[in-house]
């Protein structure tokens, strides 16, 4: 739901730069630690964790059936959410963008990958009691070898707005797409027989814990008026935790009330729940906005910390809610504090348990986290210590952060794409649309080989173009309990005459893996891509692992549906995770050849990669 942050003034992008391929600049590698950071002073409360039910995937799979009833009426297809899309979005100009050298791009189709969930899959799931939605928001997690049959390989779970599906590592699909509403035991978002609205659902995330062999899934839930569909209190973060290592088994269903009526301008909701884990805890981070006016006021990041073991055992342990942690430099801040997750169950157990987070400075504190213009050169590493105490009745957490100076990043510009068959655009008589790359918030964070790995979107020169800046950070906690960190490696990835967006760094426990992303441009349909990475930086060419088939042609792209100045919704994030078989599994949005409904044509691609192969 990231568009609520796109509120800055519309600016005009200039022509595409030349397609000259240059040698990339070497990444910066550093090792000396900076001084220890500062203690944060969050307000800590203990909201109630409710266990609201259970789910059994095998039982749901027997009930999963595709429906019909597609309409050419946008209000019927997209529902009340379309009103927020029509509020407009920013088109930044990329002023002050860095100018890294270009990395070569090659087509190297990944023949082991498969098409994941598509817009048609999610819209028709649950008997068709769904909305047409853009973008998908990729939630991917990969577990251990299935206990049902080792030949299945690692189980793979994919979740998008608003459906999930279960595969093995060869792309064998175990179930029909299941709606997220069904999975959490909620009424359908829209009952197309009665016209009754159920809860609004968005921003799925998924994680398999390699230490305890359990699956975690989260989603944002906001109540809708059953008659009008208007969003209203209460709002929740729903959490599903498996009762075994089997993805197709049973899950405990929990929820945390994120309405926070005691906070300024609330009732509120927690946008884009982000998840991570350490040895002892499971963590959800949200960006808190008010419900009325929707997204008009911003209360900063929120962190919810809870005992991993108690969640897995079905126990209602204590939740520690850390609020009041807005961190600013000048007027720059962020709503996104990304928790780290481990690929191999190796965590920092110092200071009685430590969970790390990372964030950037991508928005304006004084303007409800509106996207910030111009370049910036700081990121933040956070540490939450004493996390073992989450398993007790008296948690004793301590949060600190430290800023690091990095090479500059700039809010990405709208992405160009190759023109081609666009039935929806042709119907309304509009030209090939640009695609939104959102902002320069921090993407998923991995704690592997003692380092933190992440990346962001950034505009690059000569433009208009977008590239990726990645960071490998060496964190620790000082004797006084505050975080220390140094920049181990940083660098850019940019491709001539192309746009890269929504990076996810996926590495194994040895720090070897890939950055997954989308690639598009004047000569490329939206495609799935990757580049290798290790502790020394990126290596090799950008590989297009599955070429796009057509342009993005969804309803959010066109003024006829959304209004002046619109750009296609895309992302809002990809995913890349290490599997137990030594491979890295990635998933990102692209445009395939069989995902069309009347109002949208997005699809996803999932692929494995063997690091170093």
Secondary structure, 3 states (H helix, E strand, C coil): CHHHHCCCCCCCCCCCCCCCCCCCCCCEECCCCCCCCEECCCEEECCCEEEEEEEEHHHHHHHCCCCCCCCCCHHHHHHHHHHHHCCCCCCCCCCCCECCCCCCEEECCCCCCEEEEEHHHHHHCHHHCCCCCCCCCCEEEEEEECCCCHHHCEEEEEEECCEEEEEECCCCECCCCEEHHHHCCCCCCECCCCCCECCEEEEEEEEEECCCCEEEEEEEEEEECCCCCCEEEEEEEEEEEECCCCCCCEEEEEEEECCCCCCCCCCEEEEEEEEEECCCEEEEEEEEEECCCCCCCEEEEEEEEEEHHHHHCCCCCCEEEEECCCCCECCEECCCCEEEECCCCCCECHHHCEEEEEECCCEEHHHCCEECCCCEEEEEEEEEECHHHHHCCCCCCEEEEEEEEEEEECCCCCECCCCCCCHHHHHHCCCCCCECCCCCCCCCEEEECCEEEEEEEEEECCCCEEEEEEEEEEEEECCCCCEEEEEEEEEEECCCCCEEEEEEEEECCCCCEEEEEEEEECCEEEEEEEEEEECCEEEEEEEEEECCCCCCCCHHHCCCCCCCCCCECCCCCCEEEECCCCEEEEEEEECCCCCCCCCCCCEEEEEEEECCC
